[in-house]
Amino acid sequence: MDFLVVLNNILTFLLETGDGLKYIGAGLAVFTGFAAAIGEGNVAAHAVDAMARQPEMAGTIRTTMLIGQAVSETTGLYGLIIAILIVFS
């Protein structure tokens, strides 16, 4: 089958059930976790590079890295909470 035909059938089914767009929105909200994971990976990679170049600053770099990862992790958690609220509302 053609991809567009399959997509059309899925969207038609979701729209007919009444709650279909709600589940699509929840699925999109969960994707914020993927972006947060990519950002955290970048932060960790660059922090390791910085520690390799300046070992004497490793403590400061590690602290800054952990704070940055905690802040970016909240983005993924907010997306998950929003998705849960959308599905169960």
Summary of the structure (lengths in Angstrom):
residues: 89
radius of gyration: 19.9
end to end distance: 35.0
largest distance: 61.9
contacts: 222
relative contact order: 0.14
helix: 91%
strand: 0%
